[in-house]
Amino acid sequence: MRALWLEDRRLRVRDDVPLPESPPGEALVRVLCAGICNTDIELTRGYYPFSGIPGHEFVGVVAQGPAPLVGRRVVGEINAVCGACGACVAGRRSHCERRTVLGIVNRHGAFAEYLTLPAENLHVVPDQVATDAAVFTEPLAAALEIQEQLSIDRNARVLVVGDGKLGQLVAQTLALTECELLVVGRHDAKLALLAGRGIATGRPDGVAPGRFDVAVECTGNPDGCAVAQRALRPRGTLVLKSTYAGALTLDAAAVVVNELTLVGSRCGPFAPALRLLAEGRVAVEPLIHARYPLRAAVEAFAHAQRGGVLKVLLEP
């Protein structure tokens, strides 16, 4: 089958990759559409020593697996877990000690014609959700994870730093809490998408220091993290949503003196994400900037790294 292959931080399209065989309990999924995420880009920069097929945001059709799923459109949670280790037994399944992660850790991913995942990871896409919208399920779930970790209500003052793909979804989901929300970024067109939904926007250099209860860092660069940290009031909470290929420097003295709470935030719940998409409560299709056939995946990655670009899709 055709697939995008990552090895030694270099990408190439291959047509000789064997069709994956689904072990017991797993399903074979024909990929309809997959999205390029910043984590995929960071893998090419050495974020994690992964070799194989990247990609973890996808929509597909089950080709082989449990009868109720065959022929259905599905999306999939990316952590494949053992169910028996200490983390799984304690309910921390996304931190399974023996997990594989689709397109990231020891499991071939979605930038291919087919993939395999445990059947328990798959969620059927509601009929009213378009395939293009459904491809956003995984990053939308990641955005919702913030509300799984923190209690945010209309009295909270929340800053989102970053107007990119993740920042857009984080902002839209936080806006549903009716909190006092501000999103800052550097791209007029991206900020305009948020302003069009009634979300307050601004520039990073205009953020008042010490004003916010929660700051969410979505830029993936140290400058953005510094803006988020400075914006927090004493005993505020800094949420780190980005993956970083390099080191991140924090003002540790200020963390101690201001008694800040640091929260790492990763994967989130799929069912609420699919409900938001089905109910039309978030707008994701305006975030699609380009689509490429799988054979042009290397060019698609180059496009995804241009300034001002949001979501780039690959279509096998």
Backbone bond lengths (Angstrom), bond angles and torsions (degrees), N, CA, C in turn:
res aa  C-N    CA-C-N  psi(-1)  N-CA   C-N-CA  omega(-1)  CA-C   N-CA-C  phi
1 M - - - 1.459 - - 1.527 109.23 -
2 R 1.318 115.18 164.38 1.461 120.59 177.33 1.531 109.36 -86.86
3 A 1.337 115.30 140.82 1.459 120.33 179.56 1.520 109.10 -157.72
4 L 1.332 115.06 155.90 1.457 121.36 171.62 1.524 107.63 -89.12
5 W 1.321 116.73 129.60 1.459 121.88 -173.57 1.531 109.48 -116.58
6 L 1.341 115.52 131.01 1.461 121.83 176.95 1.526 108.75 -112.05
7 E 1.311 116.10 126.67 1.464 121.11 177.65 1.526 108.56 -153.56
8 D 1.318 116.43 132.35 1.472 121.84 -177.97 1.527 111.24 52.72
9 R 1.333 115.31 40.19 1.472 123.71 177.89 1.525 113.22 66.24
10 R 1.319 117.84 15.35 1.464 121.66 179.65 1.515 109.72 -117.69
11 L 1.340 115.10 141.10 1.451 122.24 -178.81 1.518 110.89 -105.05
12 R 1.321 116.39 141.71 1.469 120.98 171.22 1.526 108.44 -153.32
13 V 1.324 116.04 150.19 1.456 121.51 177.09 1.521 108.76 -89.88
14 R 1.325 115.16 129.70 1.459 121.31 178.82 1.529 109.95 -117.16
15 D 1.332 115.77 145.42 1.466 121.23 175.62 1.523 111.82 -111.57
16 D 1.324 117.02 10.02 1.459 120.99 -174.96 1.527 113.16 -118.86
17 V 1.316 117.08 19.70 1.461 120.05 -179.40 1.531 108.75 -79.01
18 P 1.319 118.50 129.01 1.474 119.93 -179.65 1.525 111.71 -61.43
19 L 1.321 116.15 143.93 1.452 121.01 174.35 1.527 108.14 -61.51
20 P 1.328 118.67 130.37 1.468 119.04 -177.76 1.520 111.81 -67.07
21 E 1.323 115.23 143.94 1.459 121.16 174.62 1.523 108.37 -100.95
22 S 1.324 116.31 130.08 1.459 119.74 -177.45 1.526 109.91 -86.80
23 P 1.339 117.31 118.10 1.465 120.28 176.95 1.519 110.43 -69.47
24 P 1.333 118.03 171.28 1.468 120.28 179.17 1.529 111.96 -53.72
25 G 1.308 115.52 135.11 1.452 120.82 179.68 1.510 114.19 88.74
26 E 1.324 116.82 -6.52 1.466 120.25 -179.30 1.525 111.00 -111.33
27 A 1.317 115.44 160.07 1.456 122.24 179.76 1.527 109.67 -117.12
28 L 1.312 115.27 148.61 1.462 122.16 172.80 1.518 107.84 -94.66
29 V 1.323 116.24 125.09 1.461 121.64 -174.31 1.523 109.44 -119.65
30 R 1.341 116.23 127.71 1.465 121.10 172.67 1.516 108.16 -84.53
31 V 1.315 116.70 120.65 1.460 121.68 -174.15 1.527 110.07 -76.57
32 L 1.326 115.97 127.82 1.464 121.63 174.87 1.518 111.45 -93.08
33 C 1.315 115.92 -39.81 1.458 120.84 -173.55 1.518 108.35 -159.65
34 A 1.326 116.81 143.18 1.466 121.44 178.67 1.521 108.79 -140.98
35 G 1.325 116.18 146.66 1.452 121.26 -177.89 1.517 111.94 -108.53
36 I 1.325 116.08 142.36 1.464 121.60 176.19 1.521 108.74 -85.21
37 C 1.322 115.36 124.24 1.456 123.50 -176.78 1.528 109.00 -107.70
38 N 1.335 116.29 159.11 1.461 119.10 175.97 1.527 111.93 -59.75
39 T 1.340 116.98 -32.13 1.467 119.00 177.26 1.521 110.68 -62.53
40 D 1.327 117.81 -38.48 1.468 120.43 176.71 1.524 110.30 -60.77
41 I 1.320 116.10 -41.93 1.462 120.23 178.85 1.523 110.31 -65.96
42 E 1.346 116.89 -41.31 1.465 120.10 178.87 1.525 111.60 -64.08
43 L 1.333 118.37 -30.16 1.469 120.24 176.03 1.525 110.98 -61.03
44 T 1.327 117.09 -35.67 1.464 119.93 179.03 1.523 111.57 -71.97
45 R 1.337 116.34 -12.10 1.469 121.42 178.90 1.522 112.41 -104.47
46 G 1.344 115.78 3.81 1.451 119.27 176.17 1.506 115.61 97.62
47 Y 1.347 117.91 17.29 1.471 120.57 178.98 1.524 111.36 -55.49
48 Y 1.335 117.46 -40.20 1.464 122.69 177.78 1.526 106.40 -146.98
49 P 1.323 117.85 143.06 1.476 119.91 -175.69 1.521 112.58 -76.51
50 F 1.319 116.47 68.04 1.465 122.11 -176.42 1.526 110.64 -97.11
51 S 1.315 116.07 136.33 1.467 122.43 170.84 1.522 108.10 -127.25
52 G 1.320 115.92 134.21 1.452 120.49 -179.93 1.510 111.05 135.63
53 I 1.319 116.31 -148.48 1.463 122.59 -177.30 1.529 108.76 -94.79
54 P 1.326 118.46 114.06 1.474 119.80 176.55 1.523 110.92 -80.22
55 G 1.338 114.59 -176.65 1.462 120.78 176.59 1.519 112.01 106.14
56 H 1.349 116.60 128.28 1.465 119.59 -179.49 1.532 113.15 -140.13
57 E 1.321 118.89 -4.72 1.459 121.35 174.82 1.525 107.58 -101.87
58 F 1.324 118.29 115.37 1.462 118.65 -173.71 1.522 111.51 -153.64
59 V 1.315 114.25 161.31 1.460 124.56 164.97 1.522 106.32 -128.75
60 G 1.317 117.37 136.92 1.457 119.98 -179.89 1.507 111.39 -148.80
61 V 1.320 114.71 179.75 1.459 122.60 176.72 1.524 107.80 -118.66
62 V 1.321 116.89 131.20 1.459 120.54 -178.30 1.526 109.21 -70.61
63 A 1.330 116.20 120.14 1.464 122.23 179.26 1.520 111.76 -93.03
64 Q 1.321 116.98 -37.29 1.466 122.59 176.99 1.519 108.16 -141.34
65 G 1.331 116.48 139.84 1.456 120.57 179.60 1.511 110.42 154.47
66 P 1.326 117.57 -160.63 1.462 120.52 178.96 1.528 111.59 -57.23
67 A 1.308 116.61 138.32 1.465 121.69 -174.64 1.520 113.62 -52.87
68 P 1.346 119.80 -41.20 1.481 117.99 -179.50 1.520 113.92 -64.32
69 L 1.346 117.80 -17.81 1.458 120.60 -177.96 1.521 113.44 -97.75
70 V 1.314 117.92 -22.91 1.467 120.84 -175.00 1.529 110.11 -59.98
71 G 1.329 115.08 128.17 1.453 121.46 -179.92 1.508 114.59 85.71
72 R 1.341 117.23 -3.35 1.462 120.57 -179.12 1.529 111.06 -92.95
73 R 1.345 115.19 146.27 1.467 119.30 171.33 1.523 108.99 -72.97
74 V 1.324 116.06 135.23 1.453 119.92 -177.76 1.526 110.64 -139.19
75 V 1.322 114.41 157.72 1.459 123.33 164.26 1.520 105.91 -120.54
76 G 1.344 116.91 165.87 1.452 117.68 -173.17 1.516 114.77 -140.01
77 E 1.338 115.72 135.62 1.458 120.89 170.54 1.519 108.47 -66.20
78 I 1.312 117.19 140.40 1.464 120.52 -165.08 1.518 114.15 -89.62
79 N 1.343 118.74 -15.18 1.456 120.89 -178.61 1.529 109.88 -92.52
80 A 1.319 116.49 116.12 1.463 121.93 175.45 1.522 107.55 -96.64
81 V 1.332 116.56 118.89 1.461 120.69 -166.94 1.518 111.35 -115.43
82 C 1.350 114.98 162.64 1.462 120.28 -177.91 1.522 112.18 -85.72
83 G 1.328 117.80 -28.25 1.451 121.54 179.78 1.506 115.50 80.07
84 A 1.341 117.33 -3.27 1.462 119.73 -173.05 1.517 114.34 -124.89
85 C 1.326 119.03 -14.35 1.466 120.83 -177.68 1.525 110.35 -74.68
86 G 1.326 116.41 173.95 1.448 120.58 -178.89 1.508 113.16 -58.65
87 A 1.339 117.38 -40.98 1.459 120.53 -179.67 1.523 111.21 -65.54
88 C 1.324 117.64 -43.10 1.469 120.93 179.82 1.521 111.04 -64.29
89 V 1.329 116.82 -45.96 1.464 120.96 -179.00 1.526 110.55 -62.70
90 A 1.335 116.37 -33.48 1.467 120.94 -179.56 1.525 112.79 -81.35
91 G 1.339 118.02 -1.66 1.453 121.27 178.82 1.509 114.66 90.88
92 R 1.329 116.70 8.52 1.472 120.34 178.68 1.532 109.04 -101.13
93 R 1.319 116.54 57.12 1.460 121.08 -170.23 1.533 112.84 -63.22
94 S 1.326 117.95 -32.61 1.464 119.02 179.57 1.528 111.71 -70.29
95 H 1.339 116.52 -7.85 1.459 121.65 175.60 1.531 111.15 -115.73
96 C 1.319 115.65 27.40 1.473 121.91 175.92 1.524 110.04 -46.90
97 E 1.320 115.57 134.93 1.464 120.39 -176.85 1.523 112.69 -69.45
98 R 1.337 116.60 -16.78 1.470 120.14 -179.85 1.528 111.44 -122.55
99 R 1.307 116.41 23.57 1.452 119.20 -174.91 1.526 112.03 -69.01
100 T 1.315 114.42 151.30 1.451 121.32 161.78 1.527 106.77 -110.25
101 V 1.326 116.53 155.04 1.462 120.45 -176.09 1.524 108.14 -129.23
102 L 1.314 115.60 125.49 1.456 121.90 -175.09 1.526 111.98 -52.24
103 G 1.329 115.61 117.50 1.455 120.80 175.82 1.505 115.45 69.98
104 I 1.360 117.44 10.75 1.461 119.91 -176.64 1.526 111.81 -133.91
105 V 1.334 117.64 -46.83 1.465 121.53 -176.69 1.528 109.60 -131.95
106 N 1.320 116.40 105.32 1.469 122.88 169.51 1.529 114.87 55.27
107 R 1.328 117.28 30.72 1.465 120.86 175.89 1.518 108.69 -153.46
108 H 1.344 116.19 125.27 1.463 119.95 177.86 1.527 109.80 -60.38
109 G 1.354 114.37 146.41 1.445 120.36 -171.10 1.513 115.68 -106.37
110 A 1.331 114.87 -152.99 1.461 123.32 -164.38 1.518 114.74 -95.54
111 F 1.338 119.08 -7.23 1.459 119.75 179.51 1.525 109.01 -84.74
112 A 1.315 113.84 64.30 1.461 122.40 -175.56 1.522 108.25 -159.69
113 E 1.325 115.84 171.31 1.462 119.09 178.10 1.520 112.36 -73.02
114 Y 1.336 116.10 -29.08 1.463 120.61 179.89 1.526 109.85 -141.11
115 L 1.335 115.27 155.44 1.465 121.84 172.51 1.519 108.10 -144.13
116 T 1.328 115.97 167.94 1.457 121.10 172.79 1.527 109.63 -125.31
117 L 1.323 115.07 144.60 1.458 123.14 175.16 1.526 108.55 -148.66
118 P 1.331 117.05 153.37 1.468 117.94 172.47 1.524 110.82 -55.47
119 A 1.327 116.16 138.92 1.468 119.86 -179.75 1.518 111.30 -58.73
120 E 1.341 117.37 -31.82 1.460 119.92 -179.59 1.530 112.26 -67.33
121 N 1.330 117.42 -16.99 1.465 121.20 179.05 1.525 112.78 -82.35
122 L 1.325 117.61 -13.60 1.459 120.73 -170.40 1.527 111.74 -89.99
123 H 1.327 114.63 142.16 1.461 122.12 177.20 1.523 108.34 -125.24
124 V 1.317 116.88 129.71 1.460 121.24 178.78 1.522 109.38 -71.05
125 V 1.316 116.11 133.97 1.465 122.02 179.80 1.528 108.90 -81.04
126 P 1.324 118.81 125.79 1.472 120.39 177.35 1.523 111.04 -57.50
127 D 1.324 115.89 146.72 1.467 121.01 -175.96 1.526 112.27 -58.11
128 Q 1.340 116.81 -32.93 1.463 118.95 -175.68 1.524 113.34 -79.28
129 V 1.323 117.58 -3.51 1.469 120.80 179.70 1.536 108.80 -97.56
130 A 1.324 116.56 118.99 1.461 121.48 179.34 1.521 110.15 -65.89
131 T 1.321 115.94 153.59 1.465 120.61 179.72 1.520 110.90 -58.97
132 D 1.321 117.99 -42.70 1.465 120.67 179.19 1.522 111.28 -59.30
133 A 1.330 117.22 -37.75 1.468 120.14 179.06 1.520 111.05 -73.60
134 A 1.320 116.48 -38.87 1.468 120.40 -176.22 1.513 112.62 -63.94
135 V 1.330 117.77 -25.60 1.465 119.94 -179.94 1.527 111.46 -63.82
136 F 1.328 116.95 -16.02 1.462 121.15 179.13 1.533 112.39 -88.32
137 T 1.315 118.55 3.02 1.465 120.40 -175.21 1.517 112.05 -58.94
138 E 1.323 117.73 -46.75 1.468 119.87 -176.57 1.536 111.86 -64.50
139 P 1.334 120.54 -50.15 1.469 118.14 178.46 1.528 112.84 -67.88
140 L 1.333 117.75 -30.02 1.457 119.49 176.08 1.528 110.32 -66.33
141 A 1.328 116.73 -40.48 1.465 120.69 175.65 1.523 110.48 -61.92
142 A 1.337 116.83 -40.04 1.466 120.08 177.81 1.526 110.90 -62.31
143 A 1.330 117.01 -37.43 1.464 120.25 176.67 1.531 110.79 -64.82
144 L 1.314 116.83 -39.98 1.462 121.33 -179.47 1.523 112.57 -68.91
145 E 1.323 117.51 -20.82 1.464 120.46 179.77 1.527 111.66 -58.81
146 I 1.319 117.20 -29.41 1.467 120.12 178.33 1.524 110.15 -57.31
147 Q 1.325 116.49 -42.01 1.458 119.96 -179.13 1.529 112.30 -76.82
148 E 1.329 117.44 -15.74 1.464 120.55 170.68 1.529 110.08 -74.57
149 Q 1.326 116.49 -30.38 1.464 121.63 -175.15 1.520 113.67 -92.35
150 L 1.338 116.39 -30.54 1.464 121.33 -175.98 1.518 110.31 -126.83
151 S 1.316 115.97 149.64 1.456 121.44 172.46 1.526 108.12 -91.81
152 I 1.306 116.05 112.06 1.464 121.20 -178.68 1.519 108.26 -121.86
153 D 1.330 116.43 123.50 1.463 120.62 179.88 1.519 110.16 -127.46
154 R 1.312 116.49 -172.81 1.460 120.83 -173.97 1.522 112.97 -66.53
155 N 1.330 117.91 -15.52 1.466 120.65 179.38 1.530 112.89 -87.88
156 A 1.322 117.30 -8.61 1.463 120.69 -176.83 1.526 110.94 -80.15
157 R 1.335 115.60 141.35 1.466 121.91 173.53 1.525 107.20 -101.94
158 V 1.333 115.39 114.70 1.463 121.12 -170.11 1.528 109.90 -123.91
159 L 1.324 115.08 132.93 1.461 122.34 175.82 1.520 109.31 -113.22
160 V 1.321 116.76 132.60 1.464 122.36 170.74 1.519 107.60 -111.16
161 V 1.321 117.01 122.77 1.460 121.89 179.77 1.525 107.78 -102.56
162 G 1.321 116.24 112.53 1.458 121.47 -179.57 1.511 111.21 122.87
163 D 1.336 116.58 128.70 1.460 121.78 -178.21 1.525 112.50 -110.83
164 G 1.337 116.35 17.56 1.459 120.71 -179.39 1.513 112.71 -81.23
165 K 1.342 115.22 -161.99 1.467 121.02 -174.32 1.521 111.98 -55.16
166 L 1.320 116.23 -51.16 1.460 119.97 -177.89 1.523 111.11 -70.41
167 G 1.320 117.17 -43.26 1.453 120.01 178.82 1.522 112.41 -57.88
168 Q 1.327 116.98 -38.04 1.461 121.00 178.73 1.530 110.97 -61.60
169 L 1.331 116.74 -44.55 1.467 120.45 -178.10 1.524 111.37 -72.99
170 V 1.329 116.55 -40.34 1.463 119.79 176.30 1.521 110.04 -59.30
171 A 1.322 116.49 -45.22 1.461 120.26 -178.68 1.526 111.46 -62.99
172 Q 1.320 117.16 -45.01 1.464 119.47 -178.57 1.526 111.91 -63.76
173 T 1.325 117.21 -39.65 1.468 119.33 -179.60 1.527 110.95 -72.14
174 L 1.320 117.98 -38.70 1.462 119.95 177.56 1.524 111.76 -67.06
175 A 1.328 116.34 -33.17 1.463 119.85 179.36 1.528 111.55 -60.73
176 L 1.324 117.11 -27.16 1.463 120.69 179.95 1.519 112.13 -67.95
177 T 1.341 117.96 -18.24 1.467 121.33 177.88 1.525 111.78 -81.05
178 E 1.331 116.98 -10.09 1.469 123.97 -176.49 1.524 112.38 65.13
179 C 1.338 116.27 23.05 1.459 119.74 175.44 1.528 110.06 -68.48
180 E 1.331 116.24 166.37 1.464 120.97 173.64 1.520 107.21 -79.49
181 L 1.312 117.47 102.14 1.460 123.41 -167.24 1.517 111.66 -114.16
182 L 1.330 115.81 137.00 1.459 122.66 172.49 1.520 108.15 -133.20
183 V 1.325 116.47 132.96 1.465 122.43 175.76 1.514 108.15 -115.45
184 V 1.334 116.18 129.45 1.462 119.59 178.63 1.525 109.69 -118.59
185 G 1.329 114.85 143.24 1.450 121.13 179.31 1.511 110.50 -162.57
186 R 1.327 115.49 -173.34 1.464 120.84 -173.77 1.529 113.33 -117.99
187 H 1.341 118.00 5.20 1.460 120.11 -173.78 1.521 109.84 -121.11
188 D 1.321 116.13 114.90 1.467 121.09 -176.02 1.524 112.04 -56.64
189 A 1.330 117.24 -44.16 1.467 120.25 -175.74 1.525 111.01 -65.76
190 K 1.324 116.78 -39.76 1.460 119.88 179.43 1.529 111.07 -68.16
191 L 1.320 116.40 -43.21 1.458 119.65 178.06 1.523 111.31 -63.85
192 A 1.324 116.27 -32.25 1.463 120.07 179.68 1.528 111.42 -64.77
193 L 1.338 117.43 -33.83 1.468 120.43 176.91 1.526 110.30 -60.64
194 L 1.318 116.47 -42.18 1.457 120.76 -179.97 1.528 111.18 -71.79
195 A 1.325 116.70 -43.13 1.461 120.27 178.99 1.524 110.71 -59.82
196 G 1.341 115.79 -34.74 1.458 119.83 178.19 1.516 113.24 -64.52
197 R 1.323 117.25 -17.97 1.469 121.84 177.22 1.533 111.16 -101.89
198 G 1.329 116.26 13.12 1.447 120.47 176.04 1.515 114.50 81.46
199 I 1.327 117.70 17.64 1.458 122.40 -179.42 1.528 108.91 -96.33
200 A 1.317 116.64 130.66 1.468 121.32 -179.16 1.524 109.67 -69.65
201 T 1.332 116.85 137.72 1.457 121.86 -178.06 1.520 110.45 -132.09
202 G 1.322 115.38 163.92 1.458 120.39 178.43 1.504 110.61 -168.88
203 R 1.338 115.43 -169.80 1.461 122.60 179.80 1.526 109.70 -105.31
204 P 1.313 117.63 150.31 1.469 120.06 -178.30 1.520 114.06 -57.11
205 D 1.337 116.66 -35.74 1.466 118.61 -177.31 1.521 112.59 -75.54
206 G 1.325 117.33 -4.63 1.452 120.00 179.11 1.519 114.13 -101.00
207 V 1.346 116.68 5.96 1.462 120.49 -177.02 1.530 109.96 -77.32
208 A 1.318 116.46 127.27 1.462 120.81 178.47 1.524 109.91 -72.79
209 P 1.314 118.67 130.61 1.468 120.27 179.40 1.522 111.81 -70.56
210 G 1.347 114.62 146.48 1.449 120.90 173.07 1.514 115.64 68.40
211 R 1.319 118.44 23.35 1.462 120.54 -173.25 1.525 113.99 -103.29
212 F 1.333 118.48 -25.89 1.458 120.56 -166.14 1.527 112.24 -102.62
213 D 1.336 114.94 146.89 1.460 121.47 175.57 1.527 111.15 -77.85
214 V 1.322 116.11 -37.96 1.466 122.92 -177.85 1.519 108.22 -135.03
215 A 1.331 116.19 135.92 1.466 121.24 172.89 1.523 107.82 -127.96
216 V 1.322 116.17 130.29 1.466 122.13 -177.62 1.515 108.65 -111.41
217 E 1.330 116.39 119.58 1.467 121.78 -177.48 1.521 109.38 -92.53
218 C 1.339 116.21 117.07 1.469 121.81 -176.80 1.520 112.77 -125.44
219 T 1.327 118.60 15.59 1.462 119.48 -175.74 1.520 113.11 -91.78
220 G 1.332 116.91 -29.54 1.463 119.78 -175.72 1.503 113.38 77.22
221 N 1.339 117.89 17.27 1.470 119.01 176.58 1.527 109.60 -135.77
222 P 1.342 117.07 154.31 1.467 120.68 -175.86 1.522 113.98 -60.05
223 D 1.340 117.82 -33.09 1.464 119.72 179.65 1.529 111.04 -61.78
224 G 1.317 115.99 -42.71 1.455 119.96 179.09 1.516 111.64 -63.59
225 C 1.316 116.14 -39.13 1.459 119.83 178.76 1.524 110.93 -64.67
226 A 1.325 116.67 -39.53 1.462 120.46 178.65 1.531 110.99 -63.84
227 V 1.324 117.49 -40.09 1.465 120.88 177.11 1.520 110.13 -61.33
228 A 1.331 115.92 -45.73 1.463 120.08 -178.92 1.520 111.37 -62.80
229 Q 1.334 116.92 -43.22 1.463 119.91 -178.10 1.529 111.51 -65.02
230 R 1.325 116.87 -44.20 1.467 120.54 -178.81 1.526 112.10 -64.09
231 A 1.318 116.39 -27.50 1.461 120.40 -175.33 1.525 112.92 -75.50
232 L 1.332 118.49 -14.08 1.451 121.62 -172.10 1.529 112.63 -81.85
233 R 1.300 115.59 141.64 1.456 121.78 170.14 1.529 108.23 -74.81
234 P 1.351 118.80 164.32 1.459 120.10 172.87 1.532 110.82 -55.37
235 R 1.329 115.60 138.69 1.458 124.88 -175.54 1.528 112.30 63.29
236 G 1.315 115.90 26.29 1.454 120.39 172.14 1.516 110.63 -81.06
237 T 1.344 115.47 176.47 1.461 121.79 -175.69 1.516 110.58 -122.79
238 L 1.332 115.65 125.82 1.465 122.39 176.51 1.526 108.52 -102.58
239 V 1.329 116.11 118.29 1.462 122.24 179.34 1.518 108.80 -102.23
240 L 1.320 116.47 123.26 1.462 122.47 178.99 1.519 108.81 -101.62
241 K 1.343 116.77 111.22 1.464 122.23 -178.89 1.515 112.88 -103.84
242 S 1.322 118.39 -14.23 1.462 121.08 -172.59 1.524 111.16 -90.15
243 T 1.328 115.73 156.33 1.455 121.64 167.65 1.526 108.36 -100.77
244 Y 1.324 115.82 144.61 1.459 121.64 -174.42 1.532 109.20 -125.49
245 A 1.320 116.29 129.72 1.456 119.77 174.69 1.520 111.02 -76.48
246 G 1.314 117.15 -32.34 1.460 121.53 -178.51 1.512 111.86 -106.94
247 A 1.313 115.32 -172.05 1.460 120.85 -179.39 1.522 110.09 -76.24
248 L 1.318 115.40 151.87 1.455 122.33 176.51 1.520 108.06 -118.51
249 T 1.315 116.75 128.00 1.461 121.44 179.24 1.521 109.72 -99.86
250 L 1.343 116.08 124.83 1.452 121.99 175.02 1.519 109.30 -108.33
251 D 1.329 116.35 150.20 1.456 121.01 171.70 1.528 106.45 -78.63
252 A 1.343 115.82 85.61 1.458 120.27 -172.54 1.525 111.98 -64.06
253 A 1.333 117.30 -35.36 1.463 119.56 179.21 1.523 110.58 -60.49
254 A 1.335 116.46 -41.41 1.465 119.73 179.82 1.527 111.22 -68.64
255 V 1.343 116.62 -33.43 1.467 119.58 175.57 1.520 110.36 -59.75
256 V 1.342 115.96 -44.06 1.464 120.69 -178.72 1.532 111.17 -70.17
257 V 1.319 116.80 -51.58 1.463 120.96 -175.77 1.524 111.13 -61.56
258 N 1.339 116.78 -41.42 1.464 120.47 -178.61 1.525 112.90 -89.30
259 E 1.332 116.49 1.22 1.468 122.13 178.32 1.534 111.72 50.79
260 L 1.336 114.54 51.07 1.459 120.22 -179.50 1.527 110.63 -77.69
261 T 1.314 114.87 152.58 1.460 121.85 172.97 1.523 108.47 -105.39
262 L 1.336 116.99 128.89 1.469 122.68 176.69 1.522 108.63 -102.33
263 V 1.317 116.85 129.98 1.456 121.82 180.00 1.522 109.05 -126.22
264 G 1.312 116.64 115.85 1.462 120.56 169.93 1.515 108.41 -81.62
265 S 1.328 117.28 138.73 1.460 120.68 -173.97 1.515 109.15 -137.63
266 R 1.341 116.34 126.03 1.470 119.55 -172.14 1.529 109.98 -126.84
267 C 1.314 117.80 -111.65 1.466 122.13 -174.01 1.522 111.14 -77.71
268 G 1.339 116.09 153.45 1.450 120.06 -176.56 1.519 113.60 -136.26
269 P 1.338 116.87 -171.83 1.474 122.51 -172.71 1.526 113.25 -81.04
270 F 1.340 115.22 128.75 1.471 120.45 -177.21 1.524 113.08 -77.66
271 A 1.336 117.46 -39.38 1.474 119.15 -174.51 1.527 111.87 -59.28
272 P 1.341 119.59 -47.73 1.472 118.27 177.32 1.528 112.77 -63.82
273 A 1.336 116.88 -33.71 1.462 119.55 178.69 1.529 110.58 -63.75
274 L 1.322 116.33 -44.06 1.469 119.33 178.98 1.527 111.04 -65.94
275 R 1.329 117.47 -35.15 1.473 119.33 177.19 1.520 111.06 -63.98
276 L 1.338 117.42 -43.27 1.464 120.10 178.46 1.528 111.20 -60.33
277 L 1.332 116.19 -40.75 1.462 119.87 178.43 1.525 111.02 -66.31
278 A 1.336 116.51 -43.13 1.465 120.25 -178.62 1.522 111.25 -64.95
279 E 1.335 116.65 -34.40 1.463 121.17 -178.53 1.522 112.72 -86.87
280 G 1.333 117.18 -3.85 1.456 120.92 179.44 1.509 113.77 66.99
281 R 1.336 117.60 29.17 1.462 120.75 -176.15 1.527 112.53 -87.93
282 V 1.324 117.19 -9.35 1.460 122.08 171.88 1.524 107.61 -128.89
283 A 1.321 115.82 149.48 1.469 121.44 179.93 1.519 108.77 -109.05
284 V 1.318 117.06 108.68 1.459 119.97 -176.53 1.527 113.19 -109.31
285 E 1.311 117.99 -30.87 1.467 118.92 -176.29 1.534 113.19 -64.18
286 P 1.340 120.57 -29.22 1.466 118.74 174.13 1.533 113.19 -64.13
287 L 1.331 117.46 -13.76 1.465 120.41 179.66 1.524 112.64 -82.47
288 I 1.325 118.41 -8.69 1.469 121.49 -179.71 1.518 109.31 -78.77
289 H 1.334 116.14 119.31 1.461 120.72 -178.59 1.526 113.22 -103.11
290 A 1.330 117.58 -23.92 1.467 119.24 -177.79 1.521 109.12 -164.40
291 R 1.337 114.84 158.04 1.459 120.31 173.94 1.527 108.79 -139.05
292 Y 1.317 115.46 143.23 1.464 121.83 -176.86 1.525 109.70 -133.65
293 P 1.331 116.98 149.69 1.465 118.63 169.07 1.525 109.45 -70.79
294 L 1.310 116.49 156.30 1.460 120.86 -177.16 1.528 111.90 -58.25
295 R 1.320 116.98 -32.22 1.465 119.22 -178.81 1.531 111.76 -64.42
296 A 1.336 117.00 -19.53 1.467 121.30 179.34 1.526 111.18 -107.55
297 A 1.328 116.68 30.59 1.465 120.81 -173.86 1.523 112.79 -64.72
298 V 1.321 117.94 -34.52 1.468 119.60 179.45 1.524 109.86 -64.28
299 E 1.332 116.36 -42.57 1.461 120.09 176.71 1.528 110.85 -65.05
300 A 1.323 116.96 -35.19 1.460 120.70 178.54 1.526 110.80 -63.13
301 F 1.336 117.30 -40.66 1.458 120.79 177.70 1.528 110.48 -63.29
302 A 1.322 117.36 -41.03 1.458 120.03 178.33 1.526 110.55 -62.18
303 H 1.331 116.36 -40.59 1.467 121.01 178.28 1.528 110.12 -63.50
304 A 1.334 116.64 -42.74 1.464 121.05 -176.74 1.522 112.41 -62.71
305 Q 1.338 117.02 -22.08 1.461 120.44 -177.31 1.523 113.56 -94.02
306 R 1.327 116.94 0.84 1.455 119.47 176.25 1.527 110.54 -71.48
307 G 1.290 116.42 150.59 1.459 120.84 177.10 1.515 111.68 -63.46
308 G 1.322 115.77 137.27 1.453 120.83 175.99 1.504 115.55 84.88
309 V 1.344 118.56 -0.97 1.466 121.80 -177.41 1.527 109.60 -88.86
310 L 1.323 115.99 138.56 1.465 120.68 174.66 1.522 109.06 -99.29
311 K 1.320 119.50 -121.85 1.467 120.45 -170.84 1.525 112.09 -83.98
312 V 1.335 114.56 132.20 1.464 123.12 172.98 1.520 107.56 -113.23
313 L 1.332 116.71 129.14 1.459 121.63 -177.09 1.527 111.01 -106.38
314 L 1.334 114.85 148.53 1.460 122.81 173.22 1.525 108.21 -114.19
315 E 1.328 116.38 136.10 1.463 121.01 -177.37 1.523 109.82 -125.77
316 P 1.335 117.17 103.19 1.468 120.68 178.49 1.511 112.45 -60.68
